[in-house]
Each structure stands twice: as structure tokens, then as C-alpha cells.
Amino acid sequence: MTLRRVVALGTLLVPRLAAGFAHDSVIDEVVTAVGGDTTRQYVEIRMLGPSENFVSLGTVLGAFDATGAYAGDLVVPSTNVGGGTNRRWLAATAAFASGSGLAADFTFAAGVLPVESGMVCFGPLSMRTNPANAFDCVSYGAYCGVSPPGTPVGFTPENHALQRTGDAMDANAAFSCTPSLTPQNNANASAPATGDACAPGPTCGAPVTTTTLAPGGTTTTTLPLVAGGGPAATDCFGAWRVLGAVRTPTVRCTRRNAACDRGTGPECVFRAQLCFGDAAAASTRTRCRPGGVTRFALRRVSSNAVDRANAESVLAAVAALGGTRAGDAVSFPAPLASPACTAGFHLTVPPRGRRPGMRTLRARTAAGRTDADTLKLVCVP
């Protein structure tokens, strides 16, 4: 029996219980957004044996971001569930539970499970640092990290479902994409719904170099898109684009890696730009109808010299589109016609000695309503 099939029980002196452990359970369905709302997410687990109910014995349901870094715990079960062959249990956000009327067996916070590119795994606590220890995983979209189940599924779970079509554990090939959402909890209650038709998603190693910013519009050279993560109806108002991005709001770069670091010194130098009113962006699936941008602002900029320099680079590039600068904001008395992109600019992130360094930029774009976007840049020494 391999390590992936063993629940870590501390000293390993605890005898194997007669009832089945959670290692004969599989991820059955994943949805990361419903109707464009990325706060409505769920993961359904299916138990393969008649008594696979001991999920609280040192297990975790967790997520990895598009680079393969551990994004965080979704659920660390504190209670067991009712067992039974092909019986399910449901982990979901509070927004999904309230919106669907289906009670979740476990609740997790929105913002941890990657919307378009990432991996979700279920297994012992040790999988946080080594996904090969997981009982079962599914990776999807432009996931570029270690993927025990093989090549990531070529679809995303955004506004439709990734559903398992077989019992083979740790096998992305066992998943298919479907517009039919079929969440089911441990009480055998369900709330079926219909999402969008499936379309192939982004893949690792396929950078965006040209983008048609609007249907019938002109094509311009842009950097890879950073998914905003807010409501799809406003997400195209303003969007970060960063060299080396794989759609998630966090862009992770190893120093001196030419695919993302434009510098030659001890820090990482990210090449970035901002685009406004990109209604054709894949992340919004044409749900966004932008108006003219009237204001752009950076929020909570610290007085640190690096943060101030980065803010100046951003604001100068936005003001060059014809805006008026005032503090950490740029206003457009005549609303900025969309779509429009700034010229490229550089953002610097120094490492913290031998540890990764991180800088966060928080932006708000007003175009009738407001679009809030957070960009995290991580420099690995």
C-alpha cells in the first residue's frame, strides 16, 4: 500500500478500524462559479465503499493555485459523515448553500478554491506540502504545478461542472465537463441546476500575446490576463495583465526566470499593464457590459519606498490614457472609451532574504458601477 493510500494518524500506532477510511472516497464534482458569481462554489465527494465515513481522522480537502502552491484548506472535517457505497458529502461556500437552498455538510470560505486554473485534492494533512500523498485530486485549466492525476482537465469548473465519469482515483481522464450541476449532500438531498455550455479553457504554457478587446474590435498585443475574481458583470471594467500570469490573482515568479522576471538584479521585476473595458475577456464570458471609465484608484498604498514606486508606475501609465492624477487616483472627466490598455510598466518585488517576497496592489475602477481587483506578486529567490 502506497503512502497516498494511508491516512496519517500521528504515530501510526492506532489500529485500523473495522469501518472504512476516507481513502476510498473520490472527488465527484467541482464547481467554482455559478452564473458568474465566484463566491458560489462547491466540491462533492463520493464514497466508494459501504462504510467510508471516517473523514475526520486527519483528512483535509484543500486547493492548489495555478502554479502548484498550496492555496489553503477548504475543509478540515471535524465530524464524520454517514457512510454508504456511492453516498456523497458536500463542501460548499455559504453563498452557494443560500443561493441553492441545499445545506452543505461542510462550509468553506470563498476565495480559496481557484476559479479557472488550479487543483483540488482530498487526503491526509501531509498532502498540503506533497500532493502525491492525496487520496484523490483533479487539476484543471492552466494549472502548471505538480499534477498527480495527470494532464489537467482541458475545461474549467467555472459556470459549469467538472464531473467524474469513472471510479479511477487520481485520474483527470475520468472527468468530463457538463453544464448540468448536480450537487448532493450527505442527507441525499440535491439541487440540480443548469450552467453554461462547456468550452475549452486555458492551458499551461499558452501565454496570451494578442487579444481582440471587443467583438469586431481591433487586435492589440497584451500580456497574460490576471483573473479579477469579482462578479462577472463588472470584472471587465479594469483588469491586470502580467507577464508570467496563469489567470489567478497571484503571479508567482522565480528570480532570473526570463518568463516572468524582466530584471537582472536581486529582485523580481514584473512587466505589467492594465486594460479597461475588455468585454471579450474569457474570464467574463461576455457577461460584462462596460461603460466609460470615470475613475481608477489604488487603495491602501503603504509609504514603503518599493510600494510607492510601484504605485507611481501604475498611476503614471493610467494617467497617460488622458486622465487627471490626484493622489493615488486618476479621473477621466470625459469617460475613457473602452476598450483601452495602458502601455507596459514595471513592478518591483524584492525577496525577503532567502524567503519569497510579496507585494499586493489593490485597484478600483469606476464605470457606472465599481470593479475591485487585487493583484499579488510573489518573488521567489
Secondary structure, 3 states (H helix, E strand, C coil): CCHHHCCCCCCCCCCCCCCEEHHHEEEEEEECEECCECCCCEEEEEECCCCEEECCCCEEEEEECCCCCEEEEEECCCCCCCCCCCCEEEEECHHHHHHHCCCCCEECCCCCCCCCCEEEEEEEHHHHCCHHHCCEEEEECCCCCCCCCCCCECCCCECCEEEECCCCCCCHHHEEEECEECCECCCCCECCEECCCCCCCCCCCCCCCEEECCCCCCEEECCCEECCCCCCCCCCCEEEEECCCCECCEEEEECCCCCCCCCCCCCEEEEEEEEECCCCCCCCCCCCCCCCEEEEEEECCCCCHHHHHHHHHHHHHHHCCCCEEECCEEEEEEEECCCEECCCEEEEECCECCECEEEEEEEEEECCCEEEEEEEEEEEC
